[in-house]
Amino acid sequence: MNTLALLALMGWTEWILVILVLMLFFGASKLPQLARSLGSSVNEFKRGLKDEPSATSATPPVQSDAQKKNGAAH
């Protein structure tokens, strides 16, 4: 089953329980910092996905074995 579908099925009581468990593990003062770092990580990941095609097109083409034997320079 899709993870997003499972999140949509959670009611408000389940969300409160999740928040309480997170507060027990990390403390109330750490939760905003964790949320900020999670948000910046997601943004960095999305930015990396957008930049990936331009980074791969900058690599030089690979010469085949036949080109290397014939001495072709590119």
For each residue, the residues with C-beta under 8 A, 3 or more apart:
1: 5 6
2: 5 6
3: 6 7
4: 7 8
5: 1 2 8 9
6: 1 2 3 9 10
7: 3 4 10
8: 4 5
9: 5 6
10: 6 7 14 15 18
11: 14 15
12: 15 16
13: 16 17
14: 10 11 17 18
15: 10 11 12 18 19
16: 12 13 19 20
17: 13 14 20 21
18: 10 14 15 21 22
19: 15 16 22 23
20: 16 17 23 24
21: 17 18 24 25
22: 18 19 25 26 31
23: 19 20 26 27 28 31
24: 20 21
25: 21 22
26: 22 23 30 31 34
27: 23 30 31
28: 23 31
29: 32 33
30: 26 27 33 34
31: 22 23 26 27 28 34 35
32: 29 35 36
33: 29 30 36 37
34: 26 30 31 37 38
35: 31 32 38 39
36: 32 33 39 40
37: 33 34 40 41
38: 34 35 41 42
39: 35 36 42 43
40: 36 37 43 44
41: 37 38 44 45
42: 38 39 45 46
43: 39 40 46 47
44: 40 41 47 48
45: 41 42 48 49
46: 42 43 49 50
47: 43 44 50 51
48: 44 45 51 52
49: 45 46 52
50: 46 47
51: 47 48 54 55
52: 48 49 55 56
53: 56 57
54: 51 57 58
55: 51 52 58 59
56: 52 53 59
57: 53 54
58: 54 55
59: 55 56
60:
61: 74
62:
63: 67 68 72 74
64: 67 68
65: 68 69
66: 69 70
67: 63 64 70 72
68: 63 64 65 71 72
69: 65 66
70: 66 67
71: 68
72: 63 67 68
73:
74: 61 63
